[in-house]
């Protein structure tokens, strides 16, 4: 019986079987790379969504501040009118 040397697979396999395993590993690597690419795309889309949400939140904050200022001015004007007509004491 002829003794075989261990190949790159770490077992006593024939060269042909190791070639098949190498091809499967290469396919596995390409699948992993493809999955990583999908993950990266999803992260990029999420990043873009977060930017849009931050922009919308900033706009809402500005609108709220504007409405709050208007309300305060209206309240102040109402108090002055009430003082003028004598509905409340100064």
PDB file of N, CA, C and O in Angstrom:
ATOM      1  N   UNK A   1       0.822  -1.179   0.000  1.00  0.00           N
ATOM      2  CA  UNK A   1       0.000   0.000   0.000  1.00  0.00           C
ATOM      3  C   UNK A   1       0.864   1.239   0.000  1.00  0.00           C
ATOM      4  O   UNK A   1       1.881   1.332   0.687  1.00  0.00           O
ATOM      5  N   UNK A   2       0.426   2.162  -0.781  1.00  0.00           N
ATOM      6  CA  UNK A   2       1.162   3.410  -0.897  1.00  0.00           C
ATOM      7  C   UNK A   2       0.624   4.413   0.123  1.00  0.00           C
ATOM      8  O   UNK A   2      -0.582   4.644   0.200  1.00  0.00           O
ATOM      9  N   UNK A   3       1.503   4.988   0.882  1.00  0.00           N
ATOM     10  CA  UNK A   3       1.085   5.977   1.878  1.00  0.00           C
ATOM     11  C   UNK A   3       0.923   7.327   1.193  1.00  0.00           C
ATOM     12  O   UNK A   3       1.779   7.755   0.418  1.00  0.00           O
ATOM     13  N   UNK A   4      -0.201   7.995   1.496  1.00  0.00           N
ATOM     14  CA  UNK A   4      -0.448   9.328   0.919  1.00  0.00           C
ATOM     15  C   UNK A   4      -0.006  10.385   1.906  1.00  0.00           C
ATOM     16  O   UNK A   4      -0.114  10.220   3.121  1.00  0.00           O
ATOM     17  N   UNK A   5       0.492  11.468   1.358  1.00  0.00           N
ATOM     18  CA  UNK A   5       0.881  12.600   2.192  1.00  0.00           C
ATOM     19  C   UNK A   5      -0.353  13.449   2.496  1.00  0.00           C
ATOM     20  O   UNK A   5      -1.251  13.562   1.661  1.00  0.00           O
ATOM     21  N   UNK A   6      -0.397  14.030   3.662  1.00  0.00           N
ATOM     22  CA  UNK A   6      -1.531  14.903   3.943  1.00  0.00           C
ATOM     23  C   UNK A   6      -1.500  16.109   3.012  1.00  0.00           C
ATOM     24  O   UNK A   6      -0.446  16.692   2.759  1.00  0.00           O
ATOM     25  N   UNK A   7      -2.658  16.463   2.517  1.00  0.00           N
ATOM     26  CA  UNK A   7      -2.722  17.607   1.613  1.00  0.00           C
ATOM     27  C   UNK A   7      -3.177  18.842   2.378  1.00  0.00           C
ATOM     28  O   UNK A   7      -3.226  18.828   3.608  1.00  0.00           O
ATOM     29  N   UNK A   8      -3.509  19.907   1.661  1.00  0.00           N
ATOM     30  CA  UNK A   8      -3.859  21.180   2.283  1.00  0.00           C
ATOM     31  C   UNK A   8      -5.115  21.088   3.137  1.00  0.00           C
ATOM     32  O   UNK A   8      -5.348  21.955   3.979  1.00  0.00           O
ATOM     33  N   UNK A   9      -5.905  20.083   2.943  1.00  0.00           N
ATOM     34  CA  UNK A   9      -7.149  19.951   3.693  1.00  0.00           C
ATOM     35  C   UNK A   9      -6.902  19.428   5.105  1.00  0.00           C
ATOM     36  O   UNK A   9      -7.796  19.490   5.949  1.00  0.00           O
ATOM     37  N   UNK A  10      -5.740  18.931   5.363  1.00  0.00           N
ATOM     38  CA  UNK A  10      -5.430  18.426   6.692  1.00  0.00           C
ATOM     39  C   UNK A  10      -5.841  16.981   6.882  1.00  0.00           C
ATOM     40  O   UNK A  10      -5.663  16.446   7.976  1.00  0.00           O
ATOM     41  N   UNK A  11      -6.370  16.338   5.891  1.00  0.00           N
ATOM     42  CA  UNK A  11      -6.781  14.947   5.978  1.00  0.00           C
ATOM     43  C   UNK A  11      -6.127  14.168   4.851  1.00  0.00           C
ATOM     44  O   UNK A  11      -5.452  14.731   3.989  1.00  0.00           O
ATOM     45  N   UNK A  12      -6.337  12.896   4.879  1.00  0.00           N
ATOM     46  CA  UNK A  12      -5.768  12.025   3.860  1.00  0.00           C
ATOM     47  C   UNK A  12      -6.758  11.890   2.721  1.00  0.00           C
ATOM     48  O   UNK A  12      -7.400  10.851   2.565  1.00  0.00           O
ATOM     49  N   UNK A  13      -6.881  12.937   1.928  1.00  0.00           N
ATOM     50  CA  UNK A  13      -7.812  12.936   0.805  1.00  0.00           C
ATOM     51  C   UNK A  13      -7.063  12.854  -0.501  1.00  0.00           C
ATOM     52  O   UNK A  13      -5.867  13.133  -0.582  1.00  0.00           O
ATOM     53  N   UNK A  14      -7.787  12.468  -1.503  1.00  0.00           N
ATOM     54  CA  UNK A  14      -7.179  12.497  -2.833  1.00  0.00           C
ATOM     55  C   UNK A  14      -7.130  13.948  -3.313  1.00  0.00           C
ATOM     56  O   UNK A  14      -7.859  14.799  -2.802  1.00  0.00           O
ATOM     57  N   UNK A  15      -6.306  14.216  -4.254  1.00  0.00           N
ATOM     58  CA  UNK A  15      -6.151  15.571  -4.793  1.00  0.00           C
ATOM     59  C   UNK A  15      -7.466  16.050  -5.390  1.00  0.00           C
ATOM     60  O   UNK A  15      -7.824  17.221  -5.261  1.00  0.00           O
ATOM     61  N   UNK A  16      -8.175  15.155  -6.033  1.00  0.00           N
ATOM     62  CA  UNK A  16      -9.450  15.531  -6.652  1.00  0.00           C
ATOM     63  C   UNK A  16     -10.471  15.999  -5.639  1.00  0.00           C
ATOM     64  O   UNK A  16     -11.185  16.975  -5.865  1.00  0.00           O
ATOM     65  N   UNK A  17     -10.535  15.305  -4.536  1.00  0.00           N
ATOM     66  CA  UNK A  17     -11.481  15.684  -3.490  1.00  0.00           C
ATOM     67  C   UNK A  17     -11.096  17.034  -2.893  1.00  0.00           C
ATOM     68  O   UNK A  17     -11.966  17.850  -2.590  1.00  0.00           O
ATOM     69  N   UNK A  18      -9.813  17.268  -2.726  1.00  0.00           N
ATOM     70  CA  UNK A  18      -9.363  18.557  -2.216  1.00  0.00           C
ATOM     71  C   UNK A  18      -9.700  19.675  -3.194  1.00  0.00           C
ATOM     72  O   UNK A  18     -10.045  20.780  -2.777  1.00  0.00           O
ATOM     73  N   UNK A  19      -9.605  19.401  -4.471  1.00  0.00           N
ATOM     74  CA  UNK A  19      -9.970  20.410  -5.468  1.00  0.00           C
ATOM     75  C   UNK A  19     -11.458  20.745  -5.357  1.00  0.00           C
ATOM     76  O   UNK A  19     -11.848  21.909  -5.445  1.00  0.00           O
ATOM     77  N   UNK A  20     -12.278  19.721  -5.165  1.00  0.00           N
ATOM     78  CA  UNK A  20     -13.715  19.970  -4.985  1.00  0.00           C
ATOM     79  C   UNK A  20     -13.972  20.823  -3.748  1.00  0.00           C
ATOM     80  O   UNK A  20     -14.782  21.750  -3.773  1.00  0.00           O
ATOM     81  N   UNK A  21     -13.279  20.502  -2.684  1.00  0.00           N
ATOM     82  CA  UNK A  21     -13.448  21.276  -1.449  1.00  0.00           C
ATOM     83  C   UNK A  21     -12.989  22.713  -1.666  1.00  0.00           C
ATOM     84  O   UNK A  21     -13.626  23.646  -1.179  1.00  0.00           O
ATOM     85  N   UNK A  22     -11.901  22.896  -2.385  1.00  0.00           N
ATOM     86  CA  UNK A  22     -11.401  24.245  -2.657  1.00  0.00           C
ATOM     87  C   UNK A  22     -12.422  25.035  -3.468  1.00  0.00           C
ATOM     88  O   UNK A  22     -12.638  26.220  -3.213  1.00  0.00           O
ATOM     89  N   UNK A  23     -13.051  24.380  -4.448  1.00  0.00           N
ATOM     90  CA  UNK A  23     -14.078  25.058  -5.245  1.00  0.00           C
ATOM     91  C   UNK A  23     -15.254  25.424  -4.353  1.00  0.00           C
ATOM     92  O   UNK A  23     -15.785  26.531  -4.446  1.00  0.00           O
ATOM     93  N   UNK A  24     -15.659  24.509  -3.495  1.00  0.00           N
ATOM     94  CA  UNK A  24     -16.774  24.812  -2.582  1.00  0.00           C
ATOM     95  C   UNK A  24     -16.416  25.970  -1.652  1.00  0.00           C
ATOM     96  O   UNK A  24     -17.258  26.826  -1.379  1.00  0.00           O
ATOM     97  N   UNK A  25     -15.171  26.003  -1.163  1.00  0.00           N
ATOM     98  CA  UNK A  25     -14.738  27.107  -0.310  1.00  0.00           C
ATOM     99  C   UNK A  25     -14.765  28.431  -1.069  1.00  0.00           C
ATOM    100  O   UNK A  25     -15.157  29.465  -0.529  1.00  0.00           O
ATOM    101  N   UNK A  26     -14.338  28.376  -2.336  1.00  0.00           N
ATOM    102  CA  UNK A  26     -14.361  29.593  -3.148  1.00  0.00           C
ATOM    103  C   UNK A  26     -15.799  30.066  -3.337  1.00  0.00           C
ATOM    104  O   UNK A  26     -16.080  31.263  -3.266  1.00  0.00           O
ATOM    105  N   UNK A  27     -16.714  29.115  -3.579  1.00  0.00           N
ATOM    106  CA  UNK A  27     -18.123  29.479  -3.714  1.00  0.00           C
ATOM    107  C   UNK A  27     -18.654  30.024  -2.392  1.00  0.00           C
ATOM    108  O   UNK A  27     -19.416  30.990  -2.360  1.00  0.00           O
ATOM    109  N   UNK A  28     -18.236  29.386  -1.309  1.00  0.00           N
ATOM    110  CA  UNK A  28     -18.656  29.860   0.010  1.00  0.00           C
ATOM    111  C   UNK A  28     -18.162  31.277   0.271  1.00  0.00           C
ATOM    112  O   UNK A  28     -18.889  32.104   0.822  1.00  0.00           O
ATOM    113  N   UNK A  29     -16.916  31.555  -0.131  1.00  0.00           N
ATOM    114  CA  UNK A  29     -16.377  32.905   0.019  1.00  0.00           C
ATOM    115  C   UNK A  29     -17.170  33.903  -0.797  1.00  0.00           C
ATOM    116  O   UNK A  29     -17.439  35.013  -0.337  1.00  0.00           O
ATOM    117  N   UNK A  30     -17.551  33.510  -2.021  1.00  0.00           N
ATOM    118  CA  UNK A  30     -18.305  34.445  -2.847  1.00  0.00           C
ATOM    119  C   UNK A  30     -19.698  34.681  -2.255  1.00  0.00           C
ATOM    120  O   UNK A  30     -20.244  35.779  -2.365  1.00  0.00           O
ATOM    121  N   UNK A  31     -20.263  33.661  -1.636  1.00  0.00           N
ATOM    122  CA  UNK A  31     -21.570  33.826  -0.986  1.00  0.00           C
ATOM    123  C   UNK A  31     -21.428  34.768   0.201  1.00  0.00           C
ATOM    124  O   UNK A  31     -22.270  35.641   0.407  1.00  0.00           O
ATOM    125  N   UNK A  32     -20.374  34.596   0.974  1.00  0.00           N
ATOM    126  CA  UNK A  32     -20.144  35.479   2.121  1.00  0.00           C
ATOM    127  C   UNK A  32     -19.937  36.906   1.642  1.00  0.00           C
ATOM    128  O   UNK A  32     -20.484  37.843   2.223  1.00  0.00           O
ATOM    129  N   UNK A  33     -19.156  37.076   0.592  1.00  0.00           N
ATOM    130  CA  UNK A  33     -18.929  38.418   0.055  1.00  0.00           C
ATOM    131  C   UNK A  33     -20.227  39.035  -0.444  1.00  0.00           C
ATOM    132  O   UNK A  33     -20.475  40.225  -0.252  1.00  0.00           O
ATOM    133  N   UNK A  34     -21.052  38.217  -1.086  1.00  0.00           N
ATOM    134  CA  UNK A  34     -22.349  38.715  -1.570  1.00  0.00           C
ATOM    135  C   UNK A  34     -23.237  39.128  -0.397  1.00  0.00           C
ATOM    136  O   UNK A  34     -23.893  40.168  -0.445  1.00  0.00           O
ATOM    137  N   UNK A  35     -23.256  38.316   0.647  1.00  0.00           N
ATOM    138  CA  UNK A  35     -24.040  38.664   1.832  1.00  0.00           C
ATOM    139  C   UNK A  35     -23.517  39.941   2.482  1.00  0.00           C
ATOM    140  O   UNK A  35     -24.304  40.785   2.912  1.00  0.00           O
ATOM    141  N   UNK A  36     -22.201  40.088   2.557  1.00  0.00           N
ATOM    142  CA  UNK A  36     -21.620  41.307   3.115  1.00  0.00           C
ATOM    143  C   UNK A  36     -21.990  42.528   2.275  1.00  0.00           C
ATOM    144  O   UNK A  36     -22.223  43.616   2.802  1.00  0.00           O
ATOM    145  N   UNK A  37     -22.039  42.326   0.974  1.00  0.00           N
ATOM    146  CA  UNK A  37     -22.430  43.430   0.093  1.00  0.00           C
ATOM    147  C   UNK A  37     -23.884  43.832   0.353  1.00  0.00           C
ATOM    148  O   UNK A  37     -24.206  45.020   0.353  1.00  0.00           O
ATOM    149  N   UNK A  38     -24.757  42.856   0.572  1.00  0.00           N
ATOM    150  CA  UNK A  38     -26.159  43.154   0.893  1.00  0.00           C
ATOM    151  C   UNK A  38     -26.260  43.874   2.242  1.00  0.00           C
ATOM    152  O   UNK A  38     -27.045  44.809   2.400  1.00  0.00           O
ATOM    153  N   UNK A  39     -25.462  43.430   3.203  1.00  0.00           N
ATOM    154  CA  UNK A  39     -25.464  44.084   4.510  1.00  0.00           C
ATOM    155  C   UNK A  39     -24.999  45.530   4.366  1.00  0.00           C
ATOM    156  O   UNK A  39     -25.590  46.441   4.946  1.00  0.00           O
ATOM    157  N   UNK A  40     -23.956  45.730   3.603  1.00  0.00           N
ATOM    158  CA  UNK A  40     -23.439  47.092   3.401  1.00  0.00           C
ATOM    159  C   UNK A  40     -24.481  47.978   2.727  1.00  0.00           C
ATOM    160  O   UNK A  40     -24.636  49.144   3.091  1.00  0.00           O
ATOM    161  N   UNK A  41     -25.193  47.430   1.747  1.00  0.00           N
ATOM    162  CA  UNK A  41     -26.248  48.184   1.075  1.00  0.00           C
ATOM    163  C   UNK A  41     -27.344  48.555   2.072  1.00  0.00           C
ATOM    164  O   UNK A  41     -27.837  49.683   2.070  1.00  0.00           O
ATOM    165  N   UNK A  42     -27.717  47.610   2.914  1.00  0.00           N
ATOM    166  CA  UNK A  42     -28.746  47.876   3.918  1.00  0.00           C
ATOM    167  C   UNK A  42     -28.284  48.948   4.899  1.00  0.00           C
ATOM    168  O   UNK A  42     -29.072  49.809   5.291  1.00  0.00           O
ATOM    169  N   UNK A  43     -27.025  48.901   5.293  1.00  0.00           N
ATOM    170  CA  UNK A  43     -26.486  49.915   6.205  1.00  0.00           C
ATOM    171  C   UNK A  43     -26.494  51.281   5.533  1.00  0.00           C
ATOM    172  O   UNK A  43     -26.849  52.277   6.163  1.00  0.00           O
ATOM    173  N   UNK A  44     -26.110  51.342   4.271  1.00  0.00           N
ATOM    174  CA  UNK A  44     -26.122  52.609   3.536  1.00  0.00           C
ATOM    175  C   UNK A  44     -27.538  53.170   3.435  1.00  0.00           C
ATOM    176  O   UNK A  44     -27.746  54.371   3.607  1.00  0.00           O
ATOM    177  N   UNK A  45     -28.508  52.305   3.156  1.00  0.00           N
ATOM    178  CA  UNK A  45     -29.902  52.751   3.077  1.00  0.00           C
ATOM    179  C   UNK A  45     -30.386  53.249   4.435  1.00  0.00           C
ATOM    180  O   UNK A  45     -31.093  54.254   4.520  1.00  0.00           O
ATOM    181  N   UNK A  46     -30.002  52.542   5.495  1.00  0.00           N
ATOM    182  CA  UNK A  46     -30.385  52.961   6.843  1.00  0.00           C
ATOM    183  C   UNK A  46     -29.757  54.308   7.176  1.00  0.00           C
ATOM    184  O   UNK A  46     -30.407  55.171   7.767  1.00  0.00           O
ATOM    185  N   UNK A  47     -28.503  54.488   6.800  1.00  0.00           N
ATOM    186  CA  UNK A  47     -27.816  55.760   7.034  1.00  0.00           C
ATOM    187  C   UNK A  47     -28.546  56.900   6.325  1.00  0.00           C
ATOM    188  O   UNK A  47     -28.725  57.977   6.893  1.00  0.00           O
ATOM    189  N   UNK A  48     -28.962  56.658   5.096  1.00  0.00           N
ATOM    190  CA  UNK A  48     -29.688  57.672   4.336  1.00  0.00           C
ATOM    191  C   UNK A  48     -31.047  57.965   4.994  1.00  0.00           C
ATOM    192  O   UNK A  48     -31.458  59.122   5.078  1.00  0.00           O
ATOM    193  N   UNK A  49     -31.732  56.929   5.454  1.00  0.00           N
ATOM    194  CA  UNK A  49     -33.018  57.128   6.141  1.00  0.00           C
ATOM    195  C   UNK A  49     -32.843  57.957   7.409  1.00  0.00           C
ATOM    196  O   UNK A  49     -33.657  58.833   7.701  1.00  0.00           O
ATOM    197  N   UNK A  50     -31.782  57.678   8.160  1.00  0.00           N
ATOM    198  CA  UNK A  50     -31.529  58.429   9.395  1.00  0.00           C
ATOM    199  C   UNK A  50     -31.267  59.899   9.069  1.00  0.00           C
ATOM    200  O   UNK A  50     -31.744  60.786   9.776  1.00  0.00           O
ATOM    201  N   UNK A  51     -30.517  60.157   8.010  1.00  0.00           N
ATOM    202  CA  UNK A  51     -30.277  61.551   7.602  1.00  0.00           C
ATOM    203  C   UNK A  51     -31.587  62.258   7.283  1.00  0.00           C
ATOM    204  O   UNK A  51     -31.800  63.400   7.688  1.00  0.00           O
ATOM    205  N   UNK A  52     -32.460  61.574   6.555  1.00  0.00           N
ATOM    206  CA  UNK A  52     -33.758  62.172   6.220  1.00  0.00           C
ATOM    207  C   UNK A  52     -34.575  62.432   7.478  1.00  0.00           C
ATOM    208  O   UNK A  52     -35.211  63.480   7.598  1.00  0.00           O
ATOM    209  N   UNK A  53     -34.564  61.495   8.410  1.00  0.00           N
ATOM    210  CA  UNK A  53     -35.308  61.678   9.656  1.00  0.00           C
ATOM    211  C   UNK A  53     -34.749  62.842  10.470  1.00  0.00           C
ATOM    212  O   UNK A  53     -35.512  63.598  11.071  1.00  0.00           O
ATOM    213  N   UNK A  54     -33.434  62.991  10.495  1.00  0.00           N
ATOM    214  CA  UNK A  54     -32.833  64.117  11.210  1.00  0.00           C
ATOM    215  C   UNK A  54     -33.254  65.440  10.577  1.00  0.00           C
ATOM    216  O   UNK A  54     -33.542  66.408  11.281  1.00  0.00           O
ATOM    217  N   UNK A  55     -33.289  65.477   9.258  1.00  0.00           N
ATOM    218  CA  UNK A  55     -33.714  66.689   8.562  1.00  0.00           C
ATOM    219  C   UNK A  55     -35.162  67.015   8.903  1.00  0.00           C
ATOM    220  O   UNK A  55     -35.488  68.166   9.193  1.00  0.00           O
ATOM    221  N   UNK A  56     -36.026  66.014   8.871  1.00  0.00           N
ATOM    222  CA  UNK A  56     -37.438  66.227   9.213  1.00  0.00           C
ATOM    223  C   UNK A  56     -37.587  66.689  10.658  1.00  0.00           C
ATOM    224  O   UNK A  56     -38.384  67.583  10.941  1.00  0.00           O
ATOM    225  N   UNK A  57     -36.831  66.091  11.572  1.00  0.00           N
ATOM    226  CA  UNK A  57     -36.901  66.476  12.984  1.00  0.00           C
ATOM    227  C   UNK A  57     -36.456  67.927  13.158  1.00  0.00           C
ATOM    228  O   UNK A  57     -37.055  68.673  13.932  1.00  0.00           O
ATOM    229  N   UNK A  58     -35.414  68.324  12.443  1.00  0.00           N
ATOM    230  CA  UNK A  58     -34.931  69.700  12.513  1.00  0.00           C
ATOM    231  C   UNK A  58     -36.007  70.676  12.036  1.00  0.00           C
ATOM    232  O   UNK A  58     -36.216  71.724  12.647  1.00  0.00           O
ATOM    233  N   UNK A  59     -36.681  70.330  10.953  1.00  0.00           N
ATOM    234  CA  UNK A  59     -37.758  71.176  10.417  1.00  0.00           C
ATOM    235  C   UNK A  59     -38.898  71.272  11.426  1.00  0.00           C
ATOM    236  O   UNK A  59     -39.435  72.355  11.659  1.00  0.00           O
ATOM    237  N   UNK A  60     -39.268  70.140  12.023  1.00  0.00           N
ATOM    238  CA  UNK A  60     -40.340  70.154  13.027  1.00  0.00           C
ATOM    239  C   UNK A  60     -39.963  71.006  14.238  1.00  0.00           C
ATOM    240  O   UNK A  60     -40.802  71.727  14.777  1.00  0.00           O
ATOM    241  N   UNK A  61     -38.712  70.922  14.663  1.00  0.00           N
ATOM    242  CA  UNK A  61     -38.257  71.744  15.785  1.00  0.00           C
ATOM    243  C   UNK A  61     -38.364  73.225  15.452  1.00  0.00           C
ATOM    244  O   UNK A  61     -38.782  74.025  16.288  1.00  0.00           O
ATOM    245  N   UNK A  62     -37.987  73.587  14.234  1.00  0.00           N
ATOM    246  CA  UNK A  62     -38.075  74.985  13.811  1.00  0.00           C
ATOM    247  C   UNK A  62     -39.530  75.441  13.771  1.00  0.00           C
ATOM    248  O   UNK A  62     -39.848  76.545  14.215  1.00  0.00           O
ATOM    249  N   UNK A  63     -40.397  74.612  13.252  1.00  0.00           N
ATOM    250  CA  UNK A  63     -41.813  74.965  13.190  1.00  0.00           C
ATOM    251  C   UNK A  63     -42.403  75.092  14.594  1.00  0.00           C
ATOM    252  O   UNK A  63     -43.200  75.994  14.855  1.00  0.00           O
ATOM    253  N   UNK A  64     -42.016  74.200  15.486  1.00  0.00           N
ATOM    254  CA  UNK A  64     -42.507  74.265  16.860  1.00  0.00           C
ATOM    255  C   UNK A  64     -42.044  75.562  17.525  1.00  0.00           C
ATOM    256  O   UNK A  64     -42.826  76.230  18.201  1.00  0.00           O
ATOM    257  N   UNK A  65     -40.786  75.911  17.333  1.00  0.00           N
ATOM    258  CA  UNK A  65     -40.262  77.143  17.930  1.00  0.00           C
ATOM    259  C   UNK A  65     -41.012  78.354  17.389  1.00  0.00           C
ATOM    260  O   UNK A  65     -41.333  79.275  18.140  1.00  0.00           O
ATOM    261  N   UNK A  66     -41.290  78.353  16.099  1.00  0.00           N
ATOM    262  CA  UNK A  66     -42.020  79.461  15.494  1.00  0.00           C
ATOM    263  C   UNK A  66     -43.433  79.558  16.064  1.00  0.00           C
ATOM    264  O   UNK A  66     -43.893  80.651  16.395  1.00  0.00           O
ATOM    265  N   UNK A  67     -44.122  78.426  16.180  1.00  0.00           N
ATOM    266  CA  UNK A  67     -45.486  78.421  16.721  1.00  0.00           C
ATOM    267  C   UNK A  67     -45.480  78.818  18.188  1.00  0.00           C
ATOM    268  O   UNK A  67     -46.385  79.517  18.642  1.00  0.00           O
ATOM    269  N   UNK A  68     -44.480  78.385  18.930  1.00  0.00           N
ATOM    270  CA  UNK A  68     -44.375  78.728  20.338  1.00  0.00           C
ATOM    271  C   UNK A  68     -44.201  80.238  20.501  1.00  0.00           C
ATOM    272  O   UNK A  68     -44.826  80.847  21.369  1.00  0.00           O
ATOM    273  N   UNK A  69     -43.352  80.838  19.670  1.00  0.00           N
ATOM    274  CA  UNK A  69     -43.158  82.291  19.715  1.00  0.00           C
ATOM    275  C   UNK A  69     -44.450  83.024  19.376  1.00  0.00           C
ATOM    276  O   UNK A  69     -44.800  84.003  20.035  1.00  0.00           O
ATOM    277  N   UNK A  70     -45.157  82.560  18.359  1.00  0.00           N
ATOM    278  CA  UNK A  70     -46.427  83.188  17.985  1.00  0.00           C
ATOM    279  C   UNK A  70     -47.429  83.093  19.123  1.00  0.00           C
ATOM    280  O   UNK A  70     -48.133  84.060  19.416  1.00  0.00           O
ATOM    281  N   UNK A  71     -47.498  81.941  19.760  1.00  0.00           N
ATOM    282  CA  UNK A  71     -48.423  81.755  20.871  1.00  0.00           C
ATOM    283  C   UNK A  71     -48.079  82.703  22.015  1.00  0.00           C
ATOM    284  O   UNK A  71     -48.965  83.328  22.599  1.00  0.00           O
ATOM    285  N   UNK A  72     -46.794  82.807  22.332  1.00  0.00           N
ATOM    286  CA  UNK A  72     -46.367  83.688  23.405  1.00  0.00           C
ATOM    287  C   UNK A  72     -46.742  85.139  23.092  1.00  0.00           C
ATOM    288  O   UNK A  72     -47.252  85.853  23.956  1.00  0.00           O
ATOM    289  N   UNK A  73     -46.487  85.568  21.857  1.00  0.00           N
ATOM    290  CA  UNK A  73     -46.845  86.942  21.465  1.00  0.00           C
ATOM    291  C   UNK A  73     -48.350  87.149  21.536  1.00  0.00           C
ATOM    292  O   UNK A  73     -48.805  88.196  21.997  1.00  0.00           O
ATOM    293  N   UNK A  74     -49.129  86.173  21.090  1.00  0.00           N
ATOM    294  CA  UNK A  74     -50.602  86.293  21.146  1.00  0.00           C
ATOM    295  C   UNK A  74     -51.071  86.381  22.590  1.00  0.00           C
ATOM    296  O   UNK A  74     -51.954  87.174  22.916  1.00  0.00           O
ATOM    297  N   UNK A  75     -50.484  85.572  23.446  1.00  0.00           N
ATOM    298  CA  UNK A  75     -50.849  85.596  24.856  1.00  0.00           C
ATOM    299  C   UNK A  75     -50.520  86.963  25.470  1.00  0.00           C
ATOM    300  O   UNK A  75     -51.308  87.522  26.234  1.00  0.00           O
ATOM    301  N   UNK A  76     -49.360  87.477  25.125  1.00  0.00           N
ATOM    302  CA  UNK A  76     -48.944  88.779  25.634  1.00  0.00           C
ATOM    303  C   UNK A  76     -49.878  89.885  25.125  1.00  0.00           C
ATOM    304  O   UNK A  76     -50.261  90.774  25.886  1.00  0.00           O
ATOM    305  N   UNK A  77     -50.240  89.829  23.849  1.00  0.00           N
ATOM    306  CA  UNK A  77     -51.172  90.815  23.285  1.00  0.00           C
ATOM    307  C   UNK A  77     -52.533  90.736  23.968  1.00  0.00           C
ATOM    308  O   UNK A  77     -53.138  91.765  24.268  1.00  0.00           O
ATOM    309  N   UNK A  78     -53.011  89.530  24.212  1.00  0.00           N
ATOM    310  CA  UNK A  78     -54.296  89.356  24.877  1.00  0.00           C
ATOM    311  C   UNK A  78     -54.277  89.971  26.277  1.00  0.00           C
ATOM    312  O   UNK A  78     -55.242  90.618  26.684  1.00  0.00           O
ATOM    313  N   UNK A  79     -53.191  89.775  27.006  1.00  0.00           N
ATOM    314  CA  UNK A  79     -53.064  90.369  28.343  1.00  0.00           C
ATOM    315  C   UNK A  79     -53.122  91.897  28.261  1.00  0.00           C
ATOM    316  O   UNK A  79     -53.775  92.538  29.085  1.00  0.00           O
ATOM    317  N   UNK A  80     -52.443  92.480  27.272  1.00  0.00           N
ATOM    318  CA  UNK A  80     -52.468  93.941  27.124  1.00  0.00           C
ATOM    319  C   UNK A  80     -53.873  94.434  26.796  1.00  0.00           C
ATOM    320  O   UNK A  80     -54.307  95.466  27.307  1.00  0.00           O
ATOM    321  N   UNK A  81     -54.580  93.700  25.947  1.00  0.00           N
ATOM    322  CA  UNK A  81     -55.954  94.094  25.600  1.00  0.00           C
ATOM    323  C   UNK A  81     -56.841  94.012  26.826  1.00  0.00           C
ATOM    324  O   UNK A  81     -57.626  94.924  27.085  1.00  0.00           O
ATOM    325  N   UNK A  82     -56.727  92.929  27.584  1.00  0.00           N
ATOM    326  CA  UNK A  82     -57.521  92.774  28.802  1.00  0.00           C
ATOM    327  C   UNK A  82     -57.215  93.888  29.793  1.00  0.00           C
ATOM    328  O   UNK A  82     -58.121  94.389  30.459  1.00  0.00           O
ATOM    329  N   UNK A  83     -55.948  94.281  29.898  1.00  0.00           N
ATOM    330  CA  UNK A  83     -55.578  95.394  30.797  1.00  0.00           C
ATOM    331  C   UNK A  83     -56.216  96.704  30.320  1.00  0.00           C
ATOM    332  O   UNK A  83     -56.705  97.481  31.140  1.00  0.00           O
ATOM    333  N   UNK A  84     -56.218  96.952  29.038  1.00  0.00           N
ATOM    334  CA  UNK A  84     -56.755  98.187  28.501  1.00  0.00           C
ATOM    335  C   UNK A  84     -58.249  98.330  28.741  1.00  0.00           C
ATOM    336  O   UNK A  84     -58.745  99.406  29.076  1.00  0.00           O
ATOM    337  N   UNK A  85     -58.957  97.209  28.561  1.00  0.00           N
ATOM    338  CA  UNK A  85     -60.419  97.318  28.723  1.00  0.00           C
ATOM    339  C   UNK A  85     -60.842  97.068  30.168  1.00  0.00           C
ATOM    340  O   UNK A  85     -62.030  97.126  30.484  1.00  0.00           O
ATOM    341  N   UNK A  86     -59.908  96.800  31.020  1.00  0.00           N
ATOM    342  CA  UNK A  86     -60.208  96.676  32.435  1.00  0.00           C
ATOM    343  C   UNK A  86     -60.737  95.322  32.870  1.00  0.00           C
ATOM    344  O   UNK A  86     -61.363  95.227  33.926  1.00  0.00           O
ATOM    345  N   UNK A  87     -60.508  94.281  32.101  1.00  0.00           N
ATOM    346  CA  UNK A  87     -60.965  92.949  32.509  1.00  0.00           C
ATOM    347  C   UNK A  87     -60.104  92.359  33.626  1.00  0.00           C
ATOM    348  O   UNK A  87     -60.592  91.591  34.456  1.00  0.00           O
ATOM    349  N   UNK A  88     -58.837  92.720  33.640  1.00  0.00           N
ATOM    350  CA  UNK A  88     -57.964  92.278  34.736  1.00  0.00           C
ATOM    351  C   UNK A  88     -57.240  93.492  35.263  1.00  0.00           C
ATOM    352  O   UNK A  88     -57.050  94.468  34.538  1.00  0.00           O
ATOM    353  N   UNK A  89     -56.836  93.444  36.508  1.00  0.00           N
ATOM    354  CA  UNK A  89     -56.124  94.557  37.100  1.00  0.00           C
ATOM    355  C   UNK A  89     -54.641  94.431  36.786  1.00  0.00           C
ATOM    356  O   UNK A  89     -54.094  93.330  36.713  1.00  0.00           O
ATOM    357  N   UNK A  90     -54.013  95.564  36.606  1.00  0.00           N
ATOM    358  CA  UNK A  90     -52.609  95.617  36.246  1.00  0.00           C
ATOM    359  C   UNK A  90     -51.714  95.253  37.381  1.00  0.00           C
ATOM    360  O   UNK A  90     -50.493  95.252  37.227  1.00  0.00           O
TER     361      UNK A  90
END
